[in-house]
């Protein structure tokens, strides 16, 4: 059984995974993940996995336009990542009994609800951890599908 040191801090003593969507142009994505890991570990979390989705250049062989223009956009408005990557992360979260997933990227409330439902854990963004850095307790509320009374209507 996990031992939590601070019941008011959802990340203290939590096993977390770090997740990020990065443009293929961004060469320093590992540095951003390292910075996020440092913030999580400062909150008392234990990083048990890292997942990266890269958004590449256009498919010049198929003649599909817009690859370079889309590099900073999410793959999915609902989950930010591709369906395959989300399934991979969800399986890993269930296997490792992860308490929280922390995204490098900013997330909308819809993305938070959908990801919490799929991954089965609390969802945070790097912005949440930065905001929490000044305080030692509290922080943003955990987001899960059960917390949202309108969840069933949004499906």
MODELLER restraints for C-alpha pairs under 7 A, 6 or more apart:
rsr = mdl.restraints
at = mdl.atoms
rsr.add(forms.Gaussian(group=physical.xy_distance, feature=features.Distance(at['CA:3:A'], at['CA:13:A']), mean=6.35, stdev=0.5))
rsr.add(forms.Gaussian(group=physical.xy_distance, feature=features.Distance(at['CA:4:A'], at['CA:12:A']), mean=6.02, stdev=0.5))
rsr.add(forms.Gaussian(group=physical.xy_distance, feature=features.Distance(at['CA:4:A'], at['CA:13:A']), mean=4.80, stdev=0.5))
rsr.add(forms.Gaussian(group=physical.xy_distance, feature=features.Distance(at['CA:5:A'], at['CA:12:A']), mean=6.27, stdev=0.5))
rsr.add(forms.Gaussian(group=physical.xy_distance, feature=features.Distance(at['CA:5:A'], at['CA:13:A']), mean=6.51, stdev=0.5))
rsr.add(forms.Gaussian(group=physical.xy_distance, feature=features.Distance(at['CA:6:A'], at['CA:12:A']), mean=6.08, stdev=0.5))
rsr.add(forms.Gaussian(group=physical.xy_distance, feature=features.Distance(at['CA:8:A'], at['CA:137:A']), mean=5.63, stdev=0.5))
rsr.add(forms.Gaussian(group=physical.xy_distance, feature=features.Distance(at['CA:8:A'], at['CA:138:A']), mean=5.60, stdev=0.5))
rsr.add(forms.Gaussian(group=physical.xy_distance, feature=features.Distance(at['CA:9:A'], at['CA:137:A']), mean=5.18, stdev=0.5))
rsr.add(forms.Gaussian(group=physical.xy_distance, feature=features.Distance(at['CA:9:A'], at['CA:138:A']), mean=5.51, stdev=0.5))
rsr.add(forms.Gaussian(group=physical.xy_distance, feature=features.Distance(at['CA:11:A'], at['CA:43:A']), mean=6.09, stdev=0.5))
rsr.add(forms.Gaussian(group=physical.xy_distance, feature=features.Distance(at['CA:11:A'], at['CA:44:A']), mean=6.40, stdev=0.5))
rsr.add(forms.Gaussian(group=physical.xy_distance, feature=features.Distance(at['CA:11:A'], at['CA:45:A']), mean=5.50, stdev=0.5))
rsr.add(forms.Gaussian(group=physical.xy_distance, feature=features.Distance(at['CA:12:A'], at['CA:43:A']), mean=5.58, stdev=0.5))
rsr.add(forms.Gaussian(group=physical.xy_distance, feature=features.Distance(at['CA:12:A'], at['CA:44:A']), mean=4.29, stdev=0.5))
rsr.add(forms.Gaussian(group=physical.xy_distance, feature=features.Distance(at['CA:12:A'], at['CA:45:A']), mean=5.36, stdev=0.5))
rsr.add(forms.Gaussian(group=physical.xy_distance, feature=features.Distance(at['CA:13:A'], at['CA:44:A']), mean=5.32, stdev=0.5))
rsr.add(forms.Gaussian(group=physical.xy_distance, feature=features.Distance(at['CA:13:A'], at['CA:45:A']), mean=5.07, stdev=0.5))
rsr.add(forms.Gaussian(group=physical.xy_distance, feature=features.Distance(at['CA:13:A'], at['CA:46:A']), mean=6.88, stdev=0.5))
rsr.add(forms.Gaussian(group=physical.xy_distance, feature=features.Distance(at['CA:14:A'], at['CA:45:A']), mean=4.82, stdev=0.5))
rsr.add(forms.Gaussian(group=physical.xy_distance, feature=features.Distance(at['CA:14:A'], at['CA:46:A']), mean=6.17, stdev=0.5))
rsr.add(forms.Gaussian(group=physical.xy_distance, feature=features.Distance(at['CA:14:A'], at['CA:99:A']), mean=5.61, stdev=0.5))
rsr.add(forms.Gaussian(group=physical.xy_distance, feature=features.Distance(at['CA:15:A'], at['CA:45:A']), mean=5.88, stdev=0.5))
rsr.add(forms.Gaussian(group=physical.xy_distance, feature=features.Distance(at['CA:15:A'], at['CA:46:A']), mean=4.87, stdev=0.5))
rsr.add(forms.Gaussian(group=physical.xy_distance, feature=features.Distance(at['CA:15:A'], at['CA:47:A']), mean=5.97, stdev=0.5))
rsr.add(forms.Gaussian(group=physical.xy_distance, feature=features.Distance(at['CA:15:A'], at['CA:48:A']), mean=6.23, stdev=0.5))
rsr.add(forms.Gaussian(group=physical.xy_distance, feature=features.Distance(at['CA:15:A'], at['CA:98:A']), mean=5.21, stdev=0.5))
rsr.add(forms.Gaussian(group=physical.xy_distance, feature=features.Distance(at['CA:15:A'], at['CA:99:A']), mean=5.37, stdev=0.5))
rsr.add(forms.Gaussian(group=physical.xy_distance, feature=features.Distance(at['CA:15:A'], at['CA:100:A']), mean=6.68, stdev=0.5))
rsr.add(forms.Gaussian(group=physical.xy_distance, feature=features.Distance(at['CA:16:A'], at['CA:45:A']), mean=6.58, stdev=0.5))
rsr.add(forms.Gaussian(group=physical.xy_distance, feature=features.Distance(at['CA:16:A'], at['CA:46:A']), mean=6.06, stdev=0.5))
rsr.add(forms.Gaussian(group=physical.xy_distance, feature=features.Distance(at['CA:16:A'], at['CA:47:A']), mean=4.97, stdev=0.5))
rsr.add(forms.Gaussian(group=physical.xy_distance, feature=features.Distance(at['CA:16:A'], at['CA:48:A']), mean=5.88, stdev=0.5))
rsr.add(forms.Gaussian(group=physical.xy_distance, feature=features.Distance(at['CA:16:A'], at['CA:98:A']), mean=5.64, stdev=0.5))
rsr.add(forms.Gaussian(group=physical.xy_distance, feature=features.Distance(at['CA:16:A'], at['CA:99:A']), mean=5.90, stdev=0.5))
rsr.add(forms.Gaussian(group=physical.xy_distance, feature=features.Distance(at['CA:16:A'], at['CA:100:A']), mean=4.83, stdev=0.5))
rsr.add(forms.Gaussian(group=physical.xy_distance, feature=features.Distance(at['CA:16:A'], at['CA:101:A']), mean=5.48, stdev=0.5))
rsr.add(forms.Gaussian(group=physical.xy_distance, feature=features.Distance(at['CA:16:A'], at['CA:102:A']), mean=6.94, stdev=0.5))
rsr.add(forms.Gaussian(group=physical.xy_distance, feature=features.Distance(at['CA:17:A'], at['CA:47:A']), mean=5.71, stdev=0.5))
rsr.add(forms.Gaussian(group=physical.xy_distance, feature=features.Distance(at['CA:17:A'], at['CA:48:A']), mean=5.69, stdev=0.5))
rsr.add(forms.Gaussian(group=physical.xy_distance, feature=features.Distance(at['CA:17:A'], at['CA:49:A']), mean=4.68, stdev=0.5))
rsr.add(forms.Gaussian(group=physical.xy_distance, feature=features.Distance(at['CA:17:A'], at['CA:50:A']), mean=5.64, stdev=0.5))
rsr.add(forms.Gaussian(group=physical.xy_distance, feature=features.Distance(at['CA:17:A'], at['CA:100:A']), mean=6.70, stdev=0.5))
rsr.add(forms.Gaussian(group=physical.xy_distance, feature=features.Distance(at['CA:17:A'], at['CA:101:A']), mean=4.94, stdev=0.5))
rsr.add(forms.Gaussian(group=physical.xy_distance, feature=features.Distance(at['CA:17:A'], at['CA:102:A']), mean=6.17, stdev=0.5))
rsr.add(forms.Gaussian(group=physical.xy_distance, feature=features.Distance(at['CA:18:A'], at['CA:49:A']), mean=6.28, stdev=0.5))
rsr.add(forms.Gaussian(group=physical.xy_distance, feature=features.Distance(at['CA:18:A'], at['CA:50:A']), mean=4.70, stdev=0.5))
rsr.add(forms.Gaussian(group=physical.xy_distance, feature=features.Distance(at['CA:18:A'], at['CA:51:A']), mean=6.19, stdev=0.5))
rsr.add(forms.Gaussian(group=physical.xy_distance, feature=features.Distance(at['CA:18:A'], at['CA:101:A']), mean=6.04, stdev=0.5))
rsr.add(forms.Gaussian(group=physical.xy_distance, feature=features.Distance(at['CA:18:A'], at['CA:102:A']), mean=4.96, stdev=0.5))
rsr.add(forms.Gaussian(group=physical.xy_distance, feature=features.Distance(at['CA:18:A'], at['CA:103:A']), mean=5.89, stdev=0.5))
rsr.add(forms.Gaussian(group=physical.xy_distance, feature=features.Distance(at['CA:19:A'], at['CA:50:A']), mean=5.89, stdev=0.5))
rsr.add(forms.Gaussian(group=physical.xy_distance, feature=features.Distance(at['CA:19:A'], at['CA:51:A']), mean=4.74, stdev=0.5))
rsr.add(forms.Gaussian(group=physical.xy_distance, feature=features.Distance(at['CA:19:A'], at['CA:52:A']), mean=5.86, stdev=0.5))
rsr.add(forms.Gaussian(group=physical.xy_distance, feature=features.Distance(at['CA:19:A'], at['CA:102:A']), mean=6.11, stdev=0.5))
rsr.add(forms.Gaussian(group=physical.xy_distance, feature=features.Distance(at['CA:19:A'], at['CA:103:A']), mean=4.69, stdev=0.5))
rsr.add(forms.Gaussian(group=physical.xy_distance, feature=features.Distance(at['CA:19:A'], at['CA:104:A']), mean=6.21, stdev=0.5))
rsr.add(forms.Gaussian(group=physical.xy_distance, feature=features.Distance(at['CA:20:A'], at['CA:51:A']), mean=6.52, stdev=0.5))
rsr.add(forms.Gaussian(group=physical.xy_distance, feature=features.Distance(at['CA:20:A'], at['CA:52:A']), mean=5.10, stdev=0.5))
rsr.add(forms.Gaussian(group=physical.xy_distance, feature=features.Distance(at['CA:20:A'], at['CA:53:A']), mean=6.27, stdev=0.5))
rsr.add(forms.Gaussian(group=physical.xy_distance, feature=features.Distance(at['CA:20:A'], at['CA:103:A']), mean=5.54, stdev=0.5))
rsr.add(forms.Gaussian(group=physical.xy_distance, feature=features.Distance(at['CA:20:A'], at['CA:104:A']), mean=4.97, stdev=0.5))
rsr.add(forms.Gaussian(group=physical.xy_distance, feature=features.Distance(at['CA:20:A'], at['CA:105:A']), mean=6.16, stdev=0.5))
rsr.add(forms.Gaussian(group=physical.xy_distance, feature=features.Distance(at['CA:21:A'], at['CA:52:A']), mean=6.04, stdev=0.5))
rsr.add(forms.Gaussian(group=physical.xy_distance, feature=features.Distance(at['CA:21:A'], at['CA:53:A']), mean=4.77, stdev=0.5))
rsr.add(forms.Gaussian(group=physical.xy_distance, feature=features.Distance(at['CA:21:A'], at['CA:54:A']), mean=5.87, stdev=0.5))
rsr.add(forms.Gaussian(group=physical.xy_distance, feature=features.Distance(at['CA:21:A'], at['CA:81:A']), mean=6.93, stdev=0.5))
rsr.add(forms.Gaussian(group=physical.xy_distance, feature=features.Distance(at['CA:21:A'], at['CA:105:A']), mean=6.82, stdev=0.5))
rsr.add(forms.Gaussian(group=physical.xy_distance, feature=features.Distance(at['CA:22:A'], at['CA:29:A']), mean=6.79, stdev=0.5))
rsr.add(forms.Gaussian(group=physical.xy_distance, feature=features.Distance(at['CA:22:A'], at['CA:53:A']), mean=6.29, stdev=0.5))
rsr.add(forms.Gaussian(group=physical.xy_distance, feature=features.Distance(at['CA:22:A'], at['CA:54:A']), mean=4.98, stdev=0.5))
rsr.add(forms.Gaussian(group=physical.xy_distance, feature=features.Distance(at['CA:22:A'], at['CA:55:A']), mean=6.09, stdev=0.5))
rsr.add(forms.Gaussian(group=physical.xy_distance, feature=features.Distance(at['CA:23:A'], at['CA:54:A']), mean=5.65, stdev=0.5))
rsr.add(forms.Gaussian(group=physical.xy_distance, feature=features.Distance(at['CA:23:A'], at['CA:55:A']), mean=4.77, stdev=0.5))
rsr.add(forms.Gaussian(group=physical.xy_distance, feature=features.Distance(at['CA:23:A'], at['CA:56:A']), mean=6.45, stdev=0.5))
rsr.add(forms.Gaussian(group=physical.xy_distance, feature=features.Distance(at['CA:23:A'], at['CA:71:A']), mean=5.32, stdev=0.5))
rsr.add(forms.Gaussian(group=physical.xy_distance, feature=features.Distance(at['CA:23:A'], at['CA:72:A']), mean=5.93, stdev=0.5))
rsr.add(forms.Gaussian(group=physical.xy_distance, feature=features.Distance(at['CA:24:A'], at['CA:54:A']), mean=5.79, stdev=0.5))
rsr.add(forms.Gaussian(group=physical.xy_distance, feature=features.Distance(at['CA:24:A'], at['CA:55:A']), mean=5.53, stdev=0.5))
rsr.add(forms.Gaussian(group=physical.xy_distance, feature=features.Distance(at['CA:24:A'], at['CA:56:A']), mean=4.95, stdev=0.5))
rsr.add(forms.Gaussian(group=physical.xy_distance, feature=features.Distance(at['CA:36:A'], at['CA:104:A']), mean=6.97, stdev=0.5))
rsr.add(forms.Gaussian(group=physical.xy_distance, feature=features.Distance(at['CA:36:A'], at['CA:126:A']), mean=6.47, stdev=0.5))
rsr.add(forms.Gaussian(group=physical.xy_distance, feature=features.Distance(at['CA:37:A'], at['CA:47:A']), mean=6.73, stdev=0.5))
rsr.add(forms.Gaussian(group=physical.xy_distance, feature=features.Distance(at['CA:39:A'], at['CA:129:A']), mean=6.54, stdev=0.5))
rsr.add(forms.Gaussian(group=physical.xy_distance, feature=features.Distance(at['CA:53:A'], at['CA:81:A']), mean=6.85, stdev=0.5))
rsr.add(forms.Gaussian(group=physical.xy_distance, feature=features.Distance(at['CA:55:A'], at['CA:71:A']), mean=5.55, stdev=0.5))
rsr.add(forms.Gaussian(group=physical.xy_distance, feature=features.Distance(at['CA:56:A'], at['CA:71:A']), mean=6.50, stdev=0.5))
rsr.add(forms.Gaussian(group=physical.xy_distance, feature=features.Distance(at['CA:57:A'], at['CA:67:A']), mean=4.89, stdev=0.5))
rsr.add(forms.Gaussian(group=physical.xy_distance, feature=features.Distance(at['CA:57:A'], at['CA:68:A']), mean=5.34, stdev=0.5))
rsr.add(forms.Gaussian(group=physical.xy_distance, feature=features.Distance(at['CA:58:A'], at['CA:64:A']), mean=6.86, stdev=0.5))
rsr.add(forms.Gaussian(group=physical.xy_distance, feature=features.Distance(at['CA:58:A'], at['CA:65:A']), mean=6.59, stdev=0.5))
rsr.add(forms.Gaussian(group=physical.xy_distance, feature=features.Distance(at['CA:58:A'], at['CA:66:A']), mean=6.21, stdev=0.5))
rsr.add(forms.Gaussian(group=physical.xy_distance, feature=features.Distance(at['CA:58:A'], at['CA:67:A']), mean=3.42, stdev=0.5))
rsr.add(forms.Gaussian(group=physical.xy_distance, feature=features.Distance(at['CA:58:A'], at['CA:68:A']), mean=5.90, stdev=0.5))
rsr.add(forms.Gaussian(group=physical.xy_distance, feature=features.Distance(at['CA:59:A'], at['CA:67:A']), mean=6.79, stdev=0.5))
rsr.add(forms.Gaussian(group=physical.xy_distance, feature=features.Distance(at['CA:74:A'], at['CA:80:A']), mean=4.79, stdev=0.5))
rsr.add(forms.Gaussian(group=physical.xy_distance, feature=features.Distance(at['CA:74:A'], at['CA:81:A']), mean=6.44, stdev=0.5))
rsr.add(forms.Gaussian(group=physical.xy_distance, feature=features.Distance(at['CA:75:A'], at['CA:81:A']), mean=5.19, stdev=0.5))
rsr.add(forms.Gaussian(group=physical.xy_distance, feature=features.Distance(at['CA:75:A'], at['CA:82:A']), mean=5.64, stdev=0.5))
rsr.add(forms.Gaussian(group=physical.xy_distance, feature=features.Distance(at['CA:76:A'], at['CA:82:A']), mean=6.44, stdev=0.5))
rsr.add(forms.Gaussian(group=physical.xy_distance, feature=features.Distance(at['CA:78:A'], at['CA:110:A']), mean=6.54, stdev=0.5))
rsr.add(forms.Gaussian(group=physical.xy_distance, feature=features.Distance(at['CA:78:A'], at['CA:111:A']), mean=5.05, stdev=0.5))
rsr.add(forms.Gaussian(group=physical.xy_distance, feature=features.Distance(at['CA:78:A'], at['CA:114:A']), mean=6.58, stdev=0.5))
rsr.add(forms.Gaussian(group=physical.xy_distance, feature=features.Distance(at['CA:79:A'], at['CA:111:A']), mean=5.28, stdev=0.5))
rsr.add(forms.Gaussian(group=physical.xy_distance, feature=features.Distance(at['CA:79:A'], at['CA:114:A']), mean=6.64, stdev=0.5))
rsr.add(forms.Gaussian(group=physical.xy_distance, feature=features.Distance(at['CA:79:A'], at['CA:115:A']), mean=6.11, stdev=0.5))
rsr.add(forms.Gaussian(group=physical.xy_distance, feature=features.Distance(at['CA:90:A'], at['CA:118:A']), mean=6.49, stdev=0.5))
rsr.add(forms.Gaussian(group=physical.xy_distance, feature=features.Distance(at['CA:90:A'], at['CA:119:A']), mean=4.49, stdev=0.5))
rsr.add(forms.Gaussian(group=physical.xy_distance, feature=features.Distance(at['CA:93:A'], at['CA:119:A']), mean=6.51, stdev=0.5))
rsr.add(forms.Gaussian(group=physical.xy_distance, feature=features.Distance(at['CA:98:A'], at['CA:121:A']), mean=6.77, stdev=0.5))
rsr.add(forms.Gaussian(group=physical.xy_distance, feature=features.Distance(at['CA:99:A'], at['CA:121:A']), mean=5.38, stdev=0.5))
rsr.add(forms.Gaussian(group=physical.xy_distance, feature=features.Distance(at['CA:99:A'], at['CA:122:A']), mean=6.39, stdev=0.5))
rsr.add(forms.Gaussian(group=physical.xy_distance, feature=features.Distance(at['CA:100:A'], at['CA:121:A']), mean=5.07, stdev=0.5))
rsr.add(forms.Gaussian(group=physical.xy_distance, feature=features.Distance(at['CA:100:A'], at['CA:122:A']), mean=4.50, stdev=0.5))
rsr.add(forms.Gaussian(group=physical.xy_distance, feature=features.Distance(at['CA:100:A'], at['CA:123:A']), mean=5.73, stdev=0.5))
rsr.add(forms.Gaussian(group=physical.xy_distance, feature=features.Distance(at['CA:101:A'], at['CA:121:A']), mean=6.75, stdev=0.5))
rsr.add(forms.Gaussian(group=physical.xy_distance, feature=features.Distance(at['CA:101:A'], at['CA:122:A']), mean=6.27, stdev=0.5))
rsr.add(forms.Gaussian(group=physical.xy_distance, feature=features.Distance(at['CA:101:A'], at['CA:123:A']), mean=5.05, stdev=0.5))
rsr.add(forms.Gaussian(group=physical.xy_distance, feature=features.Distance(at['CA:101:A'], at['CA:124:A']), mean=6.21, stdev=0.5))
rsr.add(forms.Gaussian(group=physical.xy_distance, feature=features.Distance(at['CA:102:A'], at['CA:123:A']), mean=6.04, stdev=0.5))
rsr.add(forms.Gaussian(group=physical.xy_distance, feature=features.Distance(at['CA:102:A'], at['CA:124:A']), mean=4.69, stdev=0.5))
rsr.add(forms.Gaussian(group=physical.xy_distance, feature=features.Distance(at['CA:102:A'], at['CA:125:A']), mean=5.20, stdev=0.5))
rsr.add(forms.Gaussian(group=physical.xy_distance, feature=features.Distance(at['CA:102:A'], at['CA:126:A']), mean=6.66, stdev=0.5))
rsr.add(forms.Gaussian(group=physical.xy_distance, feature=features.Distance(at['CA:103:A'], at['CA:124:A']), mean=6.23, stdev=0.5))
rsr.add(forms.Gaussian(group=physical.xy_distance, feature=features.Distance(at['CA:103:A'], at['CA:125:A']), mean=4.51, stdev=0.5))
rsr.add(forms.Gaussian(group=physical.xy_distance, feature=features.Distance(at['CA:103:A'], at['CA:126:A']), mean=5.93, stdev=0.5))
rsr.add(forms.Gaussian(group=physical.xy_distance, feature=features.Distance(at['CA:104:A'], at['CA:125:A']), mean=5.86, stdev=0.5))
rsr.add(forms.Gaussian(group=physical.xy_distance, feature=features.Distance(at['CA:104:A'], at['CA:126:A']), mean=4.92, stdev=0.5))
rsr.add(forms.Gaussian(group=physical.xy_distance, feature=features.Distance(at['CA:105:A'], at['CA:125:A']), mean=6.26, stdev=0.5))
rsr.add(forms.Gaussian(group=physical.xy_distance, feature=features.Distance(at['CA:105:A'], at['CA:126:A']), mean=6.60, stdev=0.5))
rsr.add(forms.Gaussian(group=physical.xy_distance, feature=features.Distance(at['CA:106:A'], at['CA:125:A']), mean=5.80, stdev=0.5))
rsr.add(forms.Gaussian(group=physical.xy_distance, feature=features.Distance(at['CA:106:A'], at['CA:127:A']), mean=6.64, stdev=0.5))
rsr.add(forms.Gaussian(group=physical.xy_distance, feature=features.Distance(at['CA:107:A'], at['CA:125:A']), mean=6.62, stdev=0.5))
rsr.add(forms.Gaussian(group=physical.xy_distance, feature=features.Distance(at['CA:112:A'], at['CA:123:A']), mean=6.06, stdev=0.5))
rsr.add(forms.Gaussian(group=physical.xy_distance, feature=features.Distance(at['CA:112:A'], at['CA:143:A']), mean=6.45, stdev=0.5))
rsr.add(forms.Gaussian(group=physical.xy_distance, feature=features.Distance(at['CA:113:A'], at['CA:143:A']), mean=6.22, stdev=0.5))
rsr.add(forms.Gaussian(group=physical.xy_distance, feature=features.Distance(at['CA:113:A'], at['CA:144:A']), mean=5.59, stdev=0.5))
rsr.add(forms.Gaussian(group=physical.xy_distance, feature=features.Distance(at['CA:113:A'], at['CA:145:A']), mean=5.41, stdev=0.5))
rsr.add(forms.Gaussian(group=physical.xy_distance, feature=features.Distance(at['CA:116:A'], at['CA:122:A']), mean=5.85, stdev=0.5))
rsr.add(forms.Gaussian(group=physical.xy_distance, feature=features.Distance(at['CA:116:A'], at['CA:123:A']), mean=5.92, stdev=0.5))
rsr.add(forms.Gaussian(group=physical.xy_distance, feature=features.Distance(at['CA:116:A'], at['CA:143:A']), mean=6.63, stdev=0.5))
rsr.add(forms.Gaussian(group=physical.xy_distance, feature=features.Distance(at['CA:116:A'], at['CA:144:A']), mean=5.02, stdev=0.5))
rsr.add(forms.Gaussian(group=physical.xy_distance, feature=features.Distance(at['CA:116:A'], at['CA:145:A']), mean=6.43, stdev=0.5))
rsr.add(forms.Gaussian(group=physical.xy_distance, feature=features.Distance(at['CA:117:A'], at['CA:144:A']), mean=6.29, stdev=0.5))
rsr.add(forms.Gaussian(group=physical.xy_distance, feature=features.Distance(at['CA:117:A'], at['CA:145:A']), mean=5.45, stdev=0.5))
rsr.add(forms.Gaussian(group=physical.xy_distance, feature=features.Distance(at['CA:122:A'], at['CA:142:A']), mean=5.51, stdev=0.5))
rsr.add(forms.Gaussian(group=physical.xy_distance, feature=features.Distance(at['CA:122:A'], at['CA:143:A']), mean=5.88, stdev=0.5))
rsr.add(forms.Gaussian(group=physical.xy_distance, feature=features.Distance(at['CA:122:A'], at['CA:144:A']), mean=6.42, stdev=0.5))
rsr.add(forms.Gaussian(group=physical.xy_distance, feature=features.Distance(at['CA:123:A'], at['CA:142:A']), mean=6.72, stdev=0.5))
rsr.add(forms.Gaussian(group=physical.xy_distance, feature=features.Distance(at['CA:123:A'], at['CA:143:A']), mean=6.21, stdev=0.5))
rsr.add(forms.Gaussian(group=physical.xy_distance, feature=features.Distance(at['CA:128:A'], at['CA:140:A']), mean=6.63, stdev=0.5))
rsr.add(forms.Gaussian(group=physical.xy_distance, feature=features.Distance(at['CA:132:A'], at['CA:139:A']), mean=5.33, stdev=0.5))
rsr.add(forms.Gaussian(group=physical.xy_distance, feature=features.Distance(at['CA:145:A'], at['CA:151:A']), mean=6.19, stdev=0.5))
